[in-house]
Amino acid sequence: MSSPAPLDQLIACPSCDALHRSARLGESERAACARCGTLLITPRARSFLHVIALAFTAMILMIAAIFFPFLKISAQGFSHASSVFEVAMAFSEGFLAPLAFAVLMLIVGLPILRFGALIYVLWPLANARPAWPHAAQAFRLAEELEPWSMAEIFIIGTAVALVKIGGLASVSLGPAFWAFCALIIVTALKNAFLSQWTIWDAIGRK
C-alpha cells in the first residue's frame, strides 16, 4: 500500500473538495478536477496576464457603470435619467445615509478593491519577479471579498424591478446597464482563468 502524500503536495478542488496530488505543469498544460472538471492549476505567465487584463477591463467597466446613465424612465410626458452614483447620493442625507454608503460599497467599492488587489498580486508574478510585500495578505483579501462583490445581484434585482414598472412607464436602458452586463461576463472570464493554487505557489517562491 502506498504511503499518503504530504499535505503540501495535495490540492483540494474548490468546488467539490476532491483531493489531488499537485504537479508542475508545462507552459501549455492545465490541470482540472477529475470529479467535476474545475480548473485547478494553470501555466503561470499566461494565466496571470489574462487575469490582469480582465481585472483592468473590469475596473474600467465599473467606473463607466457608476457615472454613465443607468436607465431613463418616461411617463405622462415627463422623463428622468439617472446614474447609480446619483441614485445613491439621493439617499446620502439623514438616516438613509448608511444605506447609500452600503450600496456604493457592495456594488462598486468592494469589486474595485478586489480587482486592484489581484493586479497588485499578479503584476510582478506575470513579469517573472518575486511577489511584492504583503502579496499573500492582498490575495487573501481578494478571495474573502469575492462573496461580497454584488454587481451580479444588482443586475438581477434591477431586471426584476424593471419587469414590475414596465407596465407603468416607458423604460430605456442606458450605457451603464450594458456596462454592468459586460462586467458580469468579464468577471466570469477572469474566474475561469484564476487558479488559486497557482497564485499561492507563485507567491511562495522567492
C-alpha positions in Angstrom: 0.0 0.0 0.0 1.4 3.4 -1.0 2.2 5.9 1.7 -0.1 9.0 1.9 1.2 12.1 0.2 2.5 15.1 2.3 -0.1 17.8 2.8 2.0 20.4 0.8 1.7 18.1 -2.2 -2.1 17.9 -2.1 -4.6 20.2 -3.7 -8.3 20.3 -2.9 -10.9 21.2 -5.6 -12.6 24.5 -4.6 -15.9 23.2 -6.0 -16.2 19.5 -4.8 -13.4 19.2 -2.3 -11.8 16.2 -4.1 -8.1 15.8 -3.2 -5.5 15.5 -5.9 -1.7 15.4 -6.0 -0.2 18.7 -7.2 2.3 18.6 -10.0 4.5 21.0 -12.0 3.0 21.7 -15.4 4.4 22.8 -18.7 3.6 26.1 -20.4 0.7 24.5 -22.4 -0.6 22.2 -19.7 -3.6 22.6 -17.4 -4.9 20.5 -14.6 -8.6 20.1 -13.9 -10.5 18.2 -11.2 -11.1 14.6 -12.1 -14.5 14.7 -10.5 -16.2 17.9 -11.6 -13.7 19.4 -14.1 -13.0 22.6 -12.2 -9.7 24.3 -13.2 -7.1 23.6 -10.6 -3.6 24.5 -12.0 -2.8 26.7 -15.0 0.5 27.9 -16.6 1.8 30.8 -14.6 2.7 33.6 -17.1 -0.2 33.2 -19.5 -3.0 32.9 -16.8 -1.6 35.8 -14.8 -1.6 38.1 -17.8 -5.1 37.1 -18.7 -6.4 37.8 -15.2 -4.5 41.2 -15.0 -6.0 42.2 -18.4 -9.5 41.2 -17.4 -9.2 42.9 -14.0 -8.2 46.2 -15.7 -11.1 45.8 -18.0 -13.5 45.2 -15.1 -12.3 48.3 -13.3 -12.9 50.5 -16.4 -16.3 49.0 -16.9 -17.1 49.5 -13.2 -16.2 53.2 -13.4 -18.3 53.6 -16.5 -21.2 51.9 -14.9 -21.1 54.2 -11.9 -21.3 57.6 -13.7 -23.0 56.9 -17.0 -26.8 57.0 -17.1 -28.2 53.7 -16.0 -31.8 54.0 -17.2 -34.3 56.5 -18.3 -38.0 56.4 -17.2 -40.7 58.3 -19.2 -44.3 58.6 -18.1 -47.0 61.1 -19.0 -44.7 63.4 -20.9 -42.0 63.5 -18.1 -38.7 61.7 -18.3 -35.7 61.3 -16.0 -32.4 59.6 -16.5 -30.0 58.8 -13.6 -26.8 57.0 -12.8 -26.0 54.6 -10.0 -24.0 57.3 -8.3 -26.8 59.9 -8.5 -29.3 57.4 -7.1 -27.0 56.5 -4.1 -26.4 60.2 -3.4 -30.1 60.9 -3.4 -30.2 58.9 -0.1 -27.0 60.3 1.3 -28.7 62.6 3.9 -30.4 61.8 7.1 -31.0 58.3 8.5 -30.7 56.8 5.0 -27.0 57.8 4.6 -25.8 54.3 5.8 -27.9 52.8 3.1 -26.3 54.9 0.4 -22.8 54.0 1.7 -23.7 50.3 1.8 -25.0 50.4 -1.8 -21.8 52.1 -3.1 -19.5 49.8 -1.2 -21.2 46.5 -2.1 -21.9 47.3 -5.8 -18.8 49.5 -6.5 -16.2 49.7 -3.8 -15.6 46.1 -2.9 -15.3 44.9 -6.6 -12.8 47.6 -7.4 -10.8 46.8 -4.3 -10.8 43.1 -5.2 -9.7 43.8 -8.8 -7.0 46.2 -7.5 -5.7 43.5 -5.1 -5.5 40.9 -7.8 -3.5 43.3 -10.0 -1.2 44.1 -7.1 -0.5 40.4 -6.5 -0.1 39.3 -10.1 1.7 42.1 -11.8 5.2 41.2 -10.5 4.5 37.4 -10.9 3.5 37.8 -14.5 6.8 39.5 -15.2 8.8 36.7 -13.5 9.7 38.7 -10.5 9.2 38.0 -6.8 5.9 38.9 -5.2 5.6 42.4 -3.8 5.4 42.9 0.0 2.1 41.7 1.6 1.1 39.9 -1.6 -0.2 37.0 0.4 -2.4 39.3 2.6 -3.7 41.1 -0.6 -4.6 37.9 -2.3 -6.3 36.5 0.8 -8.3 39.8 1.0 -9.3 39.4 -2.7 -10.6 35.9 -2.0 -12.5 36.9 1.1 -14.2 39.8 -0.8 -15.5 37.7 -3.6 -18.8 36.7 -2.0 -19.5 40.3 -1.1 -19.0 41.7 -4.7 -22.6 42.1 -5.6 -22.6 43.6 -9.1 -24.4 40.5 -10.4 -27.0 40.6 -7.7 -27.6 44.3 -8.5 -28.3 43.5 -12.2 -30.7 40.7 -11.2 -32.6 43.0 -8.8 -32.7 45.7 -11.4 -34.2 43.3 -14.0 -36.9 42.2 -11.5 -37.7 45.9 -10.8 -37.9 46.7 -14.5 -40.5 44.0 -15.0 -42.6 45.4 -12.2 -42.6 49.0 -13.5 -42.7 48.1 -17.2 -46.5 48.5 -17.3 -46.5 51.9 -15.6 -43.8 53.8 -17.5 -41.5 53.6 -20.5 -38.1 52.4 -19.5 -34.9 52.9 -21.6 -31.7 51.2 -20.6 -28.6 53.4 -20.5 -25.0 52.6 -21.3 -24.3 51.9 -17.6 -26.7 49.0 -17.6 -24.8 47.4 -20.5 -21.5 48.1 -18.8 -22.8 46.1 -15.8 -23.8 43.3 -18.1 -20.3 43.3 -19.7 -18.8 43.4 -16.3 -20.5 40.2 -15.4 -19.1 38.5 -18.5 -15.6 39.8 -17.8 -15.8 38.7 -14.2 -16.8 35.2 -15.3 -13.9 35.0 -17.7 -11.5 36.2 -15.0 -12.7 33.5 -12.7 -12.2 30.9 -15.4 -8.5 31.9 -15.7 -7.9 32.3 -12.0 -6.2 29.4 -10.3 -5.8 29.9 -6.5 -3.2 27.1 -6.2 -1.0 28.5 -9.0 -1.1 32.0 -7.4 -0.3 30.8 -3.9 2.5 28.6 -5.3 4.0 31.6 -7.2 3.7 33.9 -4.1 5.6 31.3 -2.0 8.5 31.2 -4.4 11.4 33.5 -3.8 
